[in-house]
Amino acid sequence: MKRMMFSVIFDSVFTGFAAFLISFVLFSCFSDKSVAVILAFLIALGLTSLCFYFLYGRRGKGAASVAAMKEKENLFFYLGLQKDNKKLFLSLFAALNKTAAVTKKGIYVRENDAYVYPFFSFDGVKKDDLSFAYTASGGKKAIVLAPAYSAELTLFARTFGDKLRLLSGNEVYALFKKAGMLPHAALPENALSKKEKLYALLRTVFTRRRAPKYFLFGITFLLFSFLVPYKLYYILFGTLLTVFSVVCLFFAVPAKNTDGESAFD
């Protein structure tokens, strides 16, 4: 969260600063410099506020997505540790106001008129697991829950038609989150060293997607240095931003993730 705030503030202030310089040069061409400074400052302040509002909302959603991804990893690790998770899923369905019972065929959910088969092995789901669920359900609909399925498994599941349904990890996560049953301490996070924290902070400033922006602003400032009497500021910031654009090439962009919807709503 702190890194996100730093990134948002940095980009907002940078945008405002760039707007101030450009506005000052334009207004100074047809008005007094004191008036140009005031007008440029007002425009810069407005753009900084607008930029902060826009970026904070967009990156806030990205941060929430990253947090959800960690929660999912934590949940699947916790479920993988459970040797017998039937009682856990009975509690889950009860929290979702579903009537469920453990039978010889599997976990029967009355509202869905289907048997549920959770497979959260660390080795993944196999074709034998799907065929077992289909056979054990005895002609009823079988719903398989697992963290993920390969393309081959998804294609294999079509063999059983509408008698077998695969629930993805996103849907399972949505069920546990809705029931308020997400585990809290299954995957402890390792503390970062000072070097790792510094590198993580630099990644928020120097990312590949920002390289074109830094380069564009850098070249713009350098070109403006030929048009204004105060050249030092433009040369300094133009050179600095151009160097930033090169540094960005050595840093990668973090991945994103999205959530699915529950099948038991």
Secondary structure, DSSP 4 states (H G I P E B T S, - for coil): -HHHHHHHHHHHHHHHHHHHHHHHHHHTTTS-HHHHHHHHHHHHHHHHHHHHHHHHHHHHHHHHHHHHHHHHHHHHHHHHH-S--HHHHHHHHHHTT--EEE-SS-EEETTTTEEEEE---TT---HHHHHHHHHHTTTSEEEEE-S---HHHHHHHGGGGGGEEEE-HHHHHHHHHHHT---SSSSPPPPPPHHHHHHHHHHHHS-GGGHHHHHHHHHHHHHHTTTSS-HHHHHHHHHHHHHHHHHGGGSPPPP-------S--
